[in-house]
Amino acid sequence: MGQPGVLFALRFDFRNPDFAGTRMADRYAAGLDMVEWADSLGALSVIISEHHTSADGYLPSPVPMLGAMAARTSHVQLLVSALLAPFHDPLSLAEDLVVLDQLSRGRVDVLLAGGYVREEFEMFDVPLKERPKRVTETVATLKGAFTGEPFEYRGRTVRVTPGPYRPGGPTVLLGGTSEPAARRAARIADGFMPGVPEVWEFYRDEVIKLGRPDPGPNTSGDNRVVFLAEDPDKTWEQVGPYFLHETNSYVDWAMQNNAATPYPPAASIDELRAGGIYSVLTPEQFVEQLRAAPAPFVCFHPLCGGIPPELGWSSLRLFERDVIPAFAPGTTD
């Protein structure tokens, strides 16, 4: 299947605040429809996330969602970023991911993280101090399981069957916002995706110290949210409350848990709009931006902060109608 001239991805966390007025079942169904649409247009990847105890219903269980997405698609790569390792049994998780690897024919990858929200650790009765140990054990267990061969697990020999579809199984990445997390990723994982850009250099330094090739500058991008509309001012009035809900929810978690976050606090829609992380653009404006970029790529967050599905679809349809054709082979300015 050929790729479009402009590359794109989708991400979802399925926040569904009360003011959105959307049933969660309808939000899940819309997300699956969007993923199928993206797959048909040659999207690179779909990314989902995990959190617990969130009042807005933030996706708590990524494995069944990945299974549903795998069943509705044929080409797109599927990534959970991040899966919170301390709250999962490593051996059971390995079995789930092997089944997903088979179901998707090798299209699932996983980014593990240690988590930072205290309420989540209280919910699962997991001490915060055990985060590094649990992340390390989970990586070792997944890597052992994905060989398809027997391996040592908690003092005994086990084997996860069936073996993976893809040789070596899903890619196991680590995420994080601290120096220890970055250096841990260099030592034990297949790669690193920093939660904040400044910790990348710790990962890079550790990789070099280990005698491996320099991974170079951080290329993981940012958390920019782009929404397309024919009338940006009017659409800002519609989507602004959802953007505010997302950014301030992350800021609240970070402040309550002494954690870093790339999301900016905002007291109003106007303040958020001026910050530039959230953008509502016409298709023509977006085409101009993409043409000026080193590579034309966008990761859409169509249900961001609880955006109603029909409104999210309006942005995606404009991308399909007006942006993709602008980058078709043979198209000129």
Kinemage of the C-alpha trace (Angstrom):
@kinemage 1
@onewidth
@group {chain A} dominant
@subgroup {mainchain}
@vectorlist {calphas} color= white
{ca met a 1} P 0.000 0.000 0.000
{ca gly a 2} L 1.492 3.360 -1.007
{ca gln a 3} L 2.035 6.168 1.471
{ca pro a 4} L 0.477 9.593 0.877
{ca gly a 5} L 2.861 12.478 0.207
{ca val a 6} L 2.020 13.916 3.625
{ca leu a 7} L 2.647 11.496 6.483
{ca phe a 8} L 0.278 11.327 9.411
{ca ala a 9} L -0.619 9.509 12.602
{ca leu a 10} L -3.498 9.534 15.079
{ca arg a 11} L -3.461 9.441 18.864
{ca phe a 12} L -6.188 8.776 21.400
{ca asp a 13} L -6.582 8.760 25.163
{ca phe a 14} L -10.407 8.695 25.120
{ca arg a 15} L -10.951 11.380 27.739
{ca asn a 16} L -14.701 11.906 28.031
{ca pro a 17} L -15.532 14.726 30.491
{ca asp a 18} L -19.160 15.194 31.455
{ca phe a 19} L -19.495 18.444 29.535
{ca ala a 20} L -18.737 16.613 26.264
{ca gly a 21} L -22.148 14.944 26.421
{ca thr a 22} L -20.852 11.790 24.735
{ca arg a 23} L -21.406 8.212 25.841
{ca met a 24} L -18.119 6.378 26.273
{ca ala a 25} L -19.286 3.520 24.045
{ca asp a 26} L -19.916 6.023 21.248
{ca arg a 27} L -16.489 7.601 21.783
{ca tyr a 28} L -14.787 4.210 21.575
{ca ala a 29} L -16.758 3.362 18.428
{ca ala a 30} L -15.810 6.677 16.818
{ca gly a 31} L -12.149 6.105 17.631
{ca leu a 32} L -12.211 2.710 15.945
{ca asp a 33} L -13.907 4.181 12.878
{ca met a 34} L -11.223 6.885 12.731
{ca val a 35} L -8.463 4.299 12.980
{ca glu a 36} L -9.983 2.289 10.131
{ca trp a 37} L -10.225 5.507 8.073
{ca ala a 38} L -6.577 6.351 8.809
{ca asp a 39} L -5.456 2.853 7.842
{ca ser a 40} L -7.251 3.156 4.496
{ca leu a 41} L -5.355 6.388 3.781
{ca gly a 42} L -1.909 5.029 4.621
{ca ala a 43} L -1.357 6.440 8.121
{ca leu a 44} L 1.985 5.605 9.697
{ca ser a 45} L 0.808 4.859 13.219
{ca val a 46} L -1.929 5.042 15.823
{ca ile a 47} L -0.945 5.821 19.410
{ca ile a 48} L -3.014 5.191 22.523
{ca ser a 49} L -2.262 5.916 26.177
{ca glu a 50} L -3.081 4.597 29.657
{ca his a 51} L -4.093 6.243 32.926
{ca his a 52} L -6.276 5.211 35.853
{ca thr a 53} L -8.805 6.745 38.266
{ca ser a 54} L -9.294 9.742 35.960
{ca ala a 55} L -12.716 11.359 36.395
{ca asp a 56} L -12.985 11.838 32.633
{ca gly a 57} L -12.542 8.134 31.867
{ca tyr a 58} L -9.027 8.335 30.387
{ca leu a 59} L -8.355 4.934 28.793
{ca pro a 60} L -7.381 2.557 31.638
{ca ser a 61} L -6.947 -0.642 29.638
{ca pro a 62} L -4.959 -0.322 26.401
{ca val a 63} L -4.605 -4.018 25.533
{ca pro a 64} L -8.242 -4.674 24.516
{ca met a 65} L -8.313 -1.362 22.643
{ca leu a 66} L -5.215 -2.381 20.695
{ca gly a 67} L -6.893 -5.678 19.898
{ca ala a 68} L -9.963 -3.905 18.550
{ca met a 69} L -7.804 -1.556 16.489
{ca ala a 70} L -5.743 -4.427 15.117
{ca ala a 71} L -8.913 -6.211 14.019
{ca arg a 72} L -10.128 -3.115 12.159
{ca thr a 73} L -6.859 -2.395 10.305
{ca ser a 74} L -4.344 -4.068 8.030
{ca his a 75} L -1.352 -1.764 7.646
{ca val a 76} L -0.975 0.908 10.329
{ca gln a 77} L 1.510 0.429 13.164
{ca leu a 78} L -0.099 0.415 16.632
{ca leu a 79} L 1.675 1.796 19.697
{ca val a 80} L 0.681 2.111 23.335
{ca ser a 81} L 2.520 5.118 24.747
{ca ala a 82} L 2.729 4.754 27.550
{ca leu a 83} L 1.787 1.470 29.157
{ca leu a 84} L 2.282 1.862 32.906
{ca ala a 85} L 4.433 -1.110 33.816
{ca pro a 86} L 4.022 -1.054 37.640
{ca phe a 87} L 0.314 -1.864 37.340
{ca his a 88} L 0.641 -4.948 35.132
{ca asp a 89} L 1.673 -8.513 35.894
{ca pro a 90} L 4.735 -8.898 33.633
{ca leu a 91} L 4.066 -12.477 32.574
{ca ser a 92} L 0.391 -11.899 31.848
{ca leu a 93} L 1.297 -8.743 29.931
{ca ala a 94} L 3.794 -10.717 27.853
{ca glu a 95} L 1.070 -13.192 26.890
{ca asp a 96} L -1.306 -10.370 25.973
{ca leu a 97} L 1.294 -8.686 23.787
{ca val a 98} L 2.226 -11.912 22.015
{ca val a 99} L -1.439 -12.474 21.173
{ca leu a 100} L -1.658 -8.880 19.919
{ca asp a 101} L 1.491 -9.418 17.865
{ca gln a 102} L -0.105 -12.441 16.217
{ca leu a 103} L -3.489 -10.757 15.788
{ca ser a 104} L -1.927 -7.699 14.146
{ca arg a 105} L 0.692 -9.678 12.184
{ca gly a 106} L 3.527 -7.826 13.862
{ca arg a 107} L 2.071 -4.302 13.976
{ca val a 108} L 2.063 -3.635 17.754
{ca asp a 109} L 4.818 -1.891 19.710
{ca val a 110} L 4.882 -0.874 23.357
{ca leu a 111} L 6.387 2.020 25.255
{ca leu a 112} L 6.628 1.341 28.979
{ca ala a 113} L 6.752 3.967 31.695
{ca gly a 114} L 6.864 3.991 35.469
{ca gly a 115} L 3.923 6.325 36.048
{ca tyr a 116} L 3.784 9.282 38.406
{ca val a 117} L 0.191 9.813 39.608
{ca arg a 118} L -0.051 8.868 43.283
{ca glu a 119} L -3.734 7.946 43.100
{ca glu a 120} L -2.914 5.266 40.549
{ca phe a 121} L -0.297 3.695 42.797
{ca glu a 122} L -2.744 3.792 45.705
{ca met a 123} L -5.414 2.138 43.578
{ca phe a 124} L -3.136 -0.796 42.732
{ca asp a 125} L -1.433 -0.828 46.159
{ca val a 126} L 1.977 -0.378 44.554
{ca pro a 127} L 4.674 1.604 46.425
{ca leu a 128} L 6.064 4.486 44.382
{ca lys a 129} L 9.597 3.451 45.305
{ca glu a 130} L 9.136 0.189 43.371
{ca arg a 131} L 8.752 1.906 40.008
{ca pro a 132} L 12.325 1.325 38.727
{ca lys a 133} L 12.346 -2.311 39.841
{ca arg a 134} L 8.981 -3.041 38.264
{ca val a 135} L 9.839 -1.342 34.991
{ca thr a 136} L 13.129 -3.216 34.764
{ca glu a 137} L 11.476 -6.557 35.511
{ca thr a 138} L 8.759 -5.918 32.937
{ca val a 139} L 11.280 -5.135 30.199
{ca ala a 140} L 13.292 -8.266 31.015
{ca thr a 141} L 10.165 -10.405 31.063
{ca leu a 142} L 8.889 -9.109 27.731
{ca lys a 143} L 12.259 -9.540 26.070
{ca gly a 144} L 12.541 -13.066 27.426
{ca ala a 145} L 8.999 -13.949 26.392
{ca phe a 146} L 9.444 -12.561 22.892
{ca thr a 147} L 12.267 -15.001 22.165
{ca gly a 148} L 9.685 -17.787 22.136
{ca glu a 149} L 12.089 -19.843 24.240
{ca pro a 150} L 12.209 -20.740 27.960
{ca phe a 151} L 13.600 -18.013 30.221
{ca glu a 152} L 14.088 -17.319 33.911
{ca tyr a 153} L 11.283 -15.484 35.701
{ca arg a 154} L 11.304 -14.925 39.469
{ca gly a 155} L 13.524 -17.919 40.088
{ca arg a 156} L 11.777 -20.394 37.837
{ca thr a 157} L 11.886 -21.334 34.161
{ca val a 158} L 8.853 -20.308 32.127
{ca arg a 159} L 7.896 -20.099 28.473
{ca val a 160} L 5.249 -17.903 26.859
{ca thr a 161} L 3.344 -19.534 24.028
{ca pro a 162} L 2.592 -18.984 21.256
{ca gly a 163} L 5.742 -17.284 20.107
{ca pro a 164} L 5.486 -13.853 18.500
{ca tyr a 165} L 4.553 -13.285 14.865
{ca arg a 166} L 7.382 -10.815 14.349
{ca pro a 167} L 10.835 -12.264 15.117
{ca gly a 168} L 11.813 -10.827 18.475
{ca gly a 169} L 8.270 -9.663 19.142
{ca pro a 170} L 7.046 -6.101 19.617
{ca thr a 171} L 9.584 -3.329 20.032
{ca val a 172} L 9.940 -2.422 23.719
{ca leu a 173} L 10.600 1.275 24.275
{ca leu a 174} L 10.801 3.224 27.498
{ca gly a 175} L 9.436 6.661 28.251
{ca gly a 176} L 10.115 9.061 31.083
{ca thr a 177} L 10.812 12.600 32.211
{ca ser a 178} L 13.877 12.075 34.418
{ca glu a 179} L 17.579 11.368 34.039
{ca pro a 180} L 17.346 7.917 35.703
{ca ala a 181} L 14.545 6.902 33.330
{ca ala a 182} L 16.529 8.056 30.310
{ca arg a 183} L 19.681 6.195 31.349
{ca arg a 184} L 17.664 3.085 32.227
{ca ala a 185} L 16.179 3.109 28.731
{ca ala a 186} L 19.655 3.157 27.204
{ca arg a 187} L 20.666 0.129 29.255
{ca ile a 188} L 17.671 -2.162 28.882
{ca ala a 189} L 15.208 -1.063 26.173
{ca asp a 190} L 15.026 -0.877 22.384
{ca gly a 191} L 14.719 2.910 22.447
{ca phe a 192} L 13.556 5.954 24.387
{ca met a 193} L 10.766 8.500 23.935
{ca pro a 194} L 11.243 11.404 26.364
{ca gly a 195} L 8.225 12.923 28.060
{ca val a 196} L 10.061 16.260 28.057
{ca pro a 197} L 12.757 17.019 25.477
{ca glu a 198} L 15.559 17.988 27.854
{ca val a 199} L 16.064 14.437 29.187
{ca trp a 200} L 16.997 13.091 25.750
{ca glu a 201} L 20.619 14.113 26.210
{ca phe a 202} L 20.926 11.812 29.254
{ca tyr a 203} L 19.764 8.913 27.082
{ca arg a 204} L 22.160 9.884 24.334
{ca asp a 205} L 25.062 10.163 26.762
{ca glu a 206} L 24.337 6.734 28.260
{ca val a 207} L 24.082 5.089 24.841
{ca ile a 208} L 27.497 6.458 23.911
{ca lys a 209} L 28.973 5.352 27.253
{ca leu a 210} L 27.726 1.835 26.519
{ca gly a 211} L 29.726 1.833 23.302
{ca arg a 212} L 26.798 1.996 20.916
{ca pro a 213} L 26.370 4.434 18.010
{ca asp a 214} L 25.296 7.969 18.863
{ca pro a 215} L 21.485 8.153 18.383
{ca gly a 216} L 21.807 11.833 17.511
{ca pro a 217} L 19.466 14.664 18.461
{ca asn a 218} L 15.960 14.056 19.721
{ca thr a 219} L 13.522 13.501 16.844
{ca ser a 220} L 10.424 12.479 18.802
{ca gly a 221} L 8.633 15.770 18.141
{ca asp a 222} L 6.341 17.652 20.472
{ca asn a 223} L 2.781 17.522 21.770
{ca arg a 224} L 1.389 20.028 19.313
{ca val a 225} L -2.309 19.595 18.565
{ca val a 226} L -3.543 20.666 15.127
{ca phe a 227} L -7.233 20.919 14.312
{ca leu a 228} L -8.481 21.849 10.838
{ca ala a 229} L -11.475 24.090 10.183
{ca glu a 230} L -12.840 26.358 7.479
{ca asp a 231} L -13.569 29.026 10.120
{ca pro a 232} L -10.829 28.863 12.810
{ca asp a 233} L -12.321 31.586 15.024
{ca lys a 234} L -15.678 29.848 15.245
{ca thr a 235} L -14.058 26.453 15.718
{ca trp a 236} L -11.817 27.741 18.519
{ca glu a 237} L -15.021 28.532 20.418
{ca gln a 238} L -16.110 24.902 19.938
{ca val a 239} L -12.857 23.048 20.643
{ca gly a 240} L -11.220 25.481 23.056
{ca pro a 241} L -12.920 24.081 26.193
{ca tyr a 242} L -11.670 20.600 25.328
{ca phe a 243} L -8.123 21.835 24.733
{ca leu a 244} L -8.263 23.608 28.092
{ca his a 245} L -9.499 20.451 29.774
{ca glu a 246} L -6.647 18.390 28.370
{ca thr a 247} L -3.795 20.754 29.149
{ca asn a 248} L -4.978 21.663 32.647
{ca ser a 249} L -5.678 18.024 33.521
{ca tyr a 250} L -2.071 17.148 32.741
{ca val a 251} L -0.823 20.227 34.577
{ca asp a 252} L -2.877 19.301 37.664
{ca trp a 253} L -1.428 15.786 37.670
{ca ala a 254} L 2.090 17.161 37.324
{ca met a 255} L 1.698 19.744 40.088
{ca gln a 256} L 0.105 17.305 42.520
{ca asn a 257} L 2.820 14.726 41.901
{ca asn a 258} L 5.912 16.923 41.504
{ca ala a 259} L 6.380 15.761 37.928
{ca ala a 260} L 7.491 17.420 34.714
{ca thr a 261} L 5.023 17.944 31.884
{ca pro a 262} L 5.222 19.460 28.400
{ca tyr a 263} L 1.692 20.831 28.746
{ca pro a 264} L 1.266 24.547 29.526
{ca pro a 265} L -1.168 25.789 32.188
{ca ala a 266} L -3.817 28.133 30.806
{ca ala a 267} L -6.502 30.191 32.515
{ca ser a 268} L -8.489 30.879 29.357
{ca ile a 269} L -8.975 29.831 25.769
{ca asp a 270} L -7.341 33.062 24.605
{ca glu a 271} L -4.248 32.308 26.679
{ca leu a 272} L -4.075 28.771 25.343
{ca arg a 273} L -4.543 30.003 21.779
{ca ala a 274} L -1.691 32.473 22.166
{ca gly a 275} L 0.629 29.731 23.436
{ca gly a 276} L 0.798 27.961 20.075
{ca ile a 277} L 0.756 24.339 21.214
{ca tyr a 278} L -2.910 24.051 20.245
{ca ser a 279} L -3.707 25.321 16.752
{ca val a 280} L -6.862 25.611 14.666
{ca leu a 281} L -5.921 26.195 11.051
{ca thr a 282} L -7.581 26.267 7.679
{ca pro a 283} L -6.425 23.515 5.339
{ca glu a 284} L -4.661 26.162 3.250
{ca gln a 285} L -2.745 27.477 6.269
{ca phe a 286} L -1.779 23.961 7.245
{ca val a 287} L -0.567 23.073 3.757
{ca glu a 288} L 1.641 26.153 3.859
{ca gln a 289} L 3.087 25.105 7.212
{ca leu a 290} L 3.732 21.560 6.030
{ca arg a 291} L 5.466 22.767 2.868
{ca ala a 292} L 7.831 24.823 5.027
{ca ala a 293} L 8.611 21.901 7.368
{ca pro a 294} L 11.634 19.605 6.873
{ca ala a 295} L 9.169 16.738 6.357
{ca pro a 296} L 5.376 16.961 5.977
{ca phe a 297} L 4.093 15.064 9.024
{ca val a 298} L 1.261 15.553 11.518
{ca cys a 299} L -0.072 13.539 14.436
{ca phe a 300} L -3.763 14.348 14.841
{ca his a 301} L -5.551 14.083 18.192
{ca pro a 302} L -9.108 14.197 16.843
{ca leu a 303} L -10.924 13.529 20.144
{ca cys a 304} L -8.567 15.707 22.211
{ca gly a 305} L -9.846 16.488 25.704
{ca gly a 306} L -13.271 15.043 24.918
{ca ile a 307} L -13.983 16.699 21.561
{ca pro a 308} L -17.294 15.235 20.327
{ca pro a 309} L -16.764 12.681 17.549
{ca glu a 310} L -18.676 14.588 14.876
{ca leu a 311} L -16.472 17.635 15.476
{ca gly a 312} L -13.316 15.505 15.388
{ca trp a 313} L -14.438 14.018 12.093
{ca ser a 314} L -14.830 17.485 10.580
{ca ser a 315} L -11.087 18.091 10.993
{ca leu a 316} L -10.093 14.713 9.608
{ca arg a 317} L -12.341 15.103 6.567
{ca leu a 318} L -10.758 18.448 5.721
{ca phe a 319} L -7.353 16.778 5.930
{ca glu a 320} L -8.532 14.076 3.528
{ca arg a 321} L -10.248 16.511 1.154
{ca asp a 322} L -7.820 19.433 1.034
{ca val a 323} L -4.443 18.531 2.534
{ca ile a 324} L -3.598 15.055 1.246
{ca pro a 325} L -4.258 16.018 -2.399
{ca ala a 326} L -1.930 19.000 -2.043
{ca phe a 327} L 0.966 16.582 -1.531
{ca ala a 328} L 0.026 14.058 -4.195
{ca pro a 329} L 2.834 13.118 -6.629
{ca gly a 330} L 3.138 15.717 -9.354
{ca thr a 331} L 1.388 18.431 -7.324
{ca thr a 332} L 3.080 21.820 -7.396
{ca asp a 333} L 2.621 24.998 -5.360
